Amino acid sequence: MATTAISSGKLRGIMKLADASGRFKMMAIDQRGSMVTALADVLSIEKTDVKYDDVASLKTLITRILAPNATAILTDPIYGHPYSITEIPRDVALLLAYEESGYVSEGVAENERLSNPIENWTIAKAQRAGADAIKLLAYYHPDASEATLKHQQAFVKHVGDECEKQDIPFLLELVSYAFEGTTKSLEFAKQKPDLVIRSVQEFTDPSYKVDILKLEFPADLKYTDEYKDSAFYAGASAYDLSEVNDICEKLDGTSTLPWVILSAGVDIEEFIENVKLATAAGASGFLCGRAIWKKVFEYYPDISAVTEFLENEATANFHNSNEAAGIALPWFEHRQFGGAENIQLAKQSENWVQDY
């Protein structure tokens, strides 16, 4: 039985992210670059002409209507937090993003990606802003060049160290990518299980001080035989459902930390299936954004139509996602902790009041 020690600050933060049963049902609204692009497309303008207030007000509206369905809201300190903080119910936790939107590809090997922090943003500032936990998205390909790997690893370690100093939970989001072609391809679907699992092997090392992993579904149901009749099927298969189940179980066996599933922008039908399969294998819930609310862009800038969509279809999407996560493994039952009764608080210094 595990006897993992955890600090009181991190324990309280993780408890706030989950529901009373220890399951995570979290919503992401921290998108920045992708939201600007979507608004530019729907308004038929250049991205540089998208107004700050348009992004901030849309994030606020989404947060206001959907936050009551969540155990936690992930937002950003640029467009989201300044306007949305009062829209998050008092019993819903706040996650704040740490990374700059997108990635840097200059100065590294071809098609490789570097993640960087938001300028002038720190973990201490996030905590003062009311964050209950920190989220970092790191693009990662385990076969990237040594320079890229070292940069990404050092970035994650920095955030882990700072979260430990501030006694705040660290949620790490890992996103894989293709060296050639696109991630929306049969070839990448075949590569994805290995990339996801090897990345988890790296970042579950205790030196990174990660508390929860936010992971891509480790396969791609668009390329799975049993979903040939689904609207999201891509027309070719990389594996069958039994193989997908094996992949999910291997991921769970690899992760020495509680983990949740991200949506990666898939449609809600596919995401619900991802949640069911992942939680059956041992995931502790989800942190989902676009799968729930991305159709807002079909109605924008008609705010009445956007509101109606959020109050009806998007809310139903959230309810269905929460229902799918009903069998998720409570985070404290993960072998990292071995049950709520086995969680031990880390010893504090005799002078811990003075130290704080």
C-alpha positions in Angstrom: 0.0 0.0 0.0 1.3 3.4 -1.0 2.4 5.8 1.8 3.1 8.8 -0.4 3.6 12.0 1.6 2.0 15.2 0.3 2.2 18.8 1.5 -0.9 20.3 3.1 -1.1 23.0 0.4 -0.9 20.5 -2.5 -3.4 18.2 -0.8 -6.0 21.0 -0.3 -5.4 22.2 -3.9 -6.0 18.7 -5.4 -9.0 18.2 -3.2 -10.5 21.4 -4.6 -9.9 20.4 -8.2 -12.0 17.2 -7.8 -15.6 16.5 -6.7 -16.4 15.0 -3.3 -15.8 11.5 -4.7 -12.3 12.4 -5.9 -13.1 12.6 -9.6 -12.0 15.5 -11.9 -14.6 17.0 -14.1 -12.7 20.1 -15.2 -13.3 22.6 -18.1 -10.5 24.4 -20.1 -11.1 27.9 -21.4 -7.4 28.9 -21.5 -7.2 28.9 -25.3 -5.7 32.0 -26.8 -4.1 31.7 -30.2 -6.6 29.1 -31.4 -9.5 31.3 -30.2 -8.1 34.3 -31.9 -7.8 32.3 -35.1 -11.4 31.0 -34.8 -12.8 34.4 -34.3 -10.8 35.8 -37.2 -12.2 33.0 -39.4 -15.8 33.6 -38.4 -15.6 37.4 -38.7 -13.6 37.1 -42.0 -10.9 39.4 -40.7 -7.1 39.1 -40.1 -6.0 37.7 -36.7 -4.3 41.0 -35.9 -7.7 42.7 -36.2 -9.4 40.5 -33.6 -10.1 42.8 -30.6 -9.0 41.9 -27.1 -12.5 42.6 -25.8 -14.1 40.1 -28.2 -11.9 37.3 -26.9 -12.2 38.3 -23.3 -16.0 38.7 -23.4 -16.6 35.4 -25.2 -14.4 33.6 -22.6 -16.4 35.3 -19.9 -19.7 34.2 -21.3 -18.6 30.6 -21.7 -17.3 30.6 -18.2 -20.4 32.1 -16.7 -22.8 29.5 -18.2 -20.7 26.4 -18.1 -18.6 26.8 -14.9 -21.3 25.5 -12.6 -21.0 22.1 -14.3 -17.3 21.8 -13.5 -15.2 20.9 -10.5 -12.5 23.3 -11.7 -12.0 25.9 -14.5 -8.7 26.3 -16.3 -8.3 29.8 -17.7 -5.4 32.1 -18.8 -4.1 35.3 -17.2 -4.3 37.3 -20.4 -7.9 37.2 -21.6 -9.6 34.9 -19.1 -8.8 35.6 -15.5 -9.2 39.4 -15.5 -12.8 39.3 -16.7 -13.9 35.8 -15.7 -12.7 35.4 -12.1 -16.1 36.6 -10.7 -18.0 34.2 -12.9 -16.4 31.1 -11.3 -18.6 29.8 -8.5 -17.0 29.7 -5.1 -17.1 25.9 -4.9 -15.4 25.5 -8.3 -11.5 25.5 -8.3 -9.3 27.8 -10.4 -6.5 26.5 -12.5 -4.2 29.1 -14.2 -2.1 28.4 -17.3 1.6 29.1 -17.1 2.8 28.7 -20.7 2.7 31.1 -23.6 0.1 30.2 -26.2 1.4 28.0 -29.1 5.1 27.1 -29.5 8.4 28.2 -30.9 9.9 26.4 -33.8 12.8 28.7 -34.6 16.3 27.7 -33.5 15.6 24.0 -33.2 15.6 21.0 -35.6 13.0 21.0 -38.3 9.4 20.6 -37.1 10.4 20.5 -33.4 8.6 22.6 -30.8 9.6 24.6 -27.7 7.3 25.8 -25.0 7.9 29.0 -23.1 6.4 30.9 -20.1 4.0 33.8 -20.4 6.1 37.0 -20.2 6.3 38.5 -16.7 4.1 35.6 -15.3 5.2 33.6 -12.3 3.8 30.8 -10.1 3.8 33.3 -7.2 1.7 35.8 -9.2 -0.7 33.0 -10.2 -1.2 32.0 -6.6 -1.8 35.7 -5.6 -4.4 35.8 -8.3 -6.3 33.0 -6.6 -5.1 29.9 -8.4 -5.7 26.6 -6.7 -3.3 24.8 -9.1 -1.0 25.5 -12.0 -1.3 24.0 -15.5 1.7 23.8 -17.9 1.3 22.6 -21.5 4.5 21.1 -22.9 4.8 19.9 -26.4 6.9 16.7 -26.4 8.3 14.2 -28.8 10.7 11.7 -27.1 12.7 11.4 -30.4 13.4 15.1 -30.7 16.9 16.5 -30.7 18.9 16.7 -27.5 18.6 20.4 -27.4 14.9 20.4 -27.7 14.5 17.6 -25.1 16.7 19.5 -22.6 14.8 22.7 -23.1 11.4 21.1 -22.5 12.6 19.0 -19.6 14.2 22.0 -17.9 11.0 24.1 -18.4 8.9 21.4 -16.7 11.4 21.0 -13.9 11.4 24.8 -13.3 7.6 24.8 -13.0 7.7 21.8 -10.7 10.3 23.5 -8.5 8.3 26.7 -8.3 5.1 24.9 -7.5 6.8 23.0 -4.7 8.1 26.3 -3.3 4.6 27.9 -3.4 3.0 24.6 -2.2 0.5 24.5 -5.0 -0.5 21.5 -7.2 1.3 21.1 -10.6 -0.8 19.7 -13.5 1.3 18.9 -16.5 -0.3 18.6 -20.0 1.7 16.7 -22.5 1.0 17.1 -26.2 2.7 15.0 -28.9 3.3 16.1 -32.5 4.5 14.7 -35.8 7.9 15.3 -37.4 6.4 14.7 -40.8 2.9 15.2 -42.0 0.0 15.9 -39.7 -1.3 14.5 -36.4 -4.6 13.9 -38.2 -3.3 10.9 -40.2 -3.3 7.2 -40.2 0.5 7.2 -39.8 0.4 9.4 -36.7 -2.4 7.3 -35.3 -0.1 4.3 -35.4 2.7 6.3 -33.7 0.6 8.0 -31.0 0.5 5.2 -28.4 4.2 4.9 -28.2 4.7 8.7 -28.1 2.2 9.2 -25.3 3.4 6.4 -23.2 7.1 7.2 -23.6 6.4 10.8 -22.7 4.6 9.7 -19.5 7.6 7.5 -18.6 9.8 10.6 -18.7 7.7 13.0 -16.7 6.5 10.7 -14.0 10.1 10.9 -12.7 9.9 12.4 -9.2 12.4 15.1 -10.2 9.7 16.9 -12.2 7.5 17.2 -9.1 4.3 16.8 -11.2 1.1 16.0 -9.2 -1.4 15.3 -12.0 -1.0 14.4 -15.7 -3.3 15.8 -18.3 -2.9 13.5 -21.2 -4.0 13.0 -24.8 -6.1 9.9 -25.4 -3.3 7.4 -26.2 -4.9 6.2 -29.4 -7.2 7.7 -32.1 -10.7 6.4 -32.3 -11.1 8.0 -35.8 -8.8 5.1 -36.9 -10.4 2.3 -34.9 -12.3 -0.6 -36.6 -15.3 -0.6 -34.2 -16.1 3.0 -34.9 -16.6 2.6 -38.7 -20.2 3.7 -38.4 -19.4 6.8 -36.3 -19.5 10.2 -37.8 -15.9 10.8 -36.7 -14.4 7.7 -38.4 -11.6 8.8 -40.8 -12.0 5.9 -43.3 -9.1 3.7 -42.3 -8.1 1.7 -39.2 -4.8 1.6 -37.2 -6.1 -0.8 -34.6 -9.2 -2.5 -33.2 -10.9 -1.7 -29.9 -9.2 -4.5 -28.0 -5.9 -3.1 -28.9 -7.1 0.4 -27.9 -8.1 -1.0 -24.5 -4.7 -2.6 -24.1 -3.0 0.7 -24.9 -5.1 2.5 -22.3 -4.2 -0.1 -19.7 -0.5 0.2 -20.6 -0.7 3.9 -20.2 -2.3 3.5 -16.8 0.3 1.0 -15.8 3.0 3.4 -16.9 1.7 6.4 -15.0 2.8 6.5 -11.4 0.6 9.6 -11.0 -3.2 10.3 -11.3 -4.1 11.3 -14.8 -7.0 12.9 -16.7 -7.9 13.0 -20.3 -7.8 16.2 -22.5 -10.1 16.6 -25.5 -7.6 17.9 -28.1 -10.4 19.5 -30.0 -12.2 16.3 -31.0 -16.0 16.4 -31.4 -18.1 15.6 -28.3 -19.1 12.1 -29.5 -15.5 11.0 -29.8 -14.6 12.6 -26.6 -17.3 10.8 -24.6 -15.9 7.5 -26.0 -12.4 8.6 -25.0 -13.6 9.3 -21.4 -15.3 6.0 -21.1 -12.3 4.0 -22.3 -9.8 6.1 -20.3 -11.7 6.0 -17.0 -12.3 2.2 -17.4 -8.5 1.9 -17.6 -7.8 4.0 -14.5 -8.0 7.7 -15.5 -9.4 10.0 -12.7 -11.5 12.2 -15.0 -11.1 14.8 -17.6 -10.0 18.4 -18.3 -12.0 19.3 -21.5 -12.4 22.5 -23.4 -13.3 22.6 -27.1 -15.2 19.3 -27.3 -17.8 20.8 -25.0 -18.1 24.4 -26.3 -16.3 24.8 -29.6 -19.6 25.2 -31.6 -19.9 28.7 -30.2 -18.0 29.9 -33.2 -20.8 28.6 -35.5 -23.1 31.2 -33.9 -20.8 34.1 -33.1 -21.2 37.1 -33.2 -24.9 36.5 -32.5 -24.6 36.6 -28.7 -28.2 35.4 -28.2 -27.5 32.4 -30.3 -24.2 31.7 -28.6 -26.0 32.0 -25.2 -28.7 29.6 -26.3 -26.1 27.1 -27.5 -24.2 27.3 -24.2 -27.3 26.9 -22.1 -28.6 23.9 -24.0 -26.3 21.9 -26.2 -23.0 22.7 -24.5 -24.5 22.2 -21.1 -25.8 18.8 -22.3 -22.3 18.0 -23.6 -20.9 18.8 -20.1 -23.5 16.7 -18.4 -22.8 13.7 -20.7 -19.1 14.1 -20.1 -19.6 14.1 -16.3 -21.7 11.0 -16.6 -19.1 9.3 -18.7 -16.5 10.1 -15.9 -18.7 8.5 -13.3 -16.5 5.4 -13.1 -13.3 7.4 -13.0 -10.8 6.3 -10.4 -10.8 8.7 -7.4 -7.4 10.4 -7.4 -6.7 9.3 -3.8 -7.3 5.7 -4.8 -4.5 5.8 -7.4 -1.6 3.7 -6.4 0.4 6.9 -5.8 -1.7 7.3 -2.7 -3.4 4.0 -2.1 -6.6 5.4 -0.6 -7.6 8.5 1.4 -6.7 6.7 4.7 -3.1 6.2 3.6 -2.3 9.8 2.6 0.3 11.2 4.8 1.2 14.9 5.1 4.8 15.8 4.5 6.6 16.8 7.6 6.9 20.5 8.1 9.8 22.3 9.6 9.5 23.0 13.3 9.5 26.7 12.3 7.0 26.2 9.4 4.9 29.2 10.5 8.0 31.4 10.5 9.2 29.8 7.2 5.9 30.7 5.5 
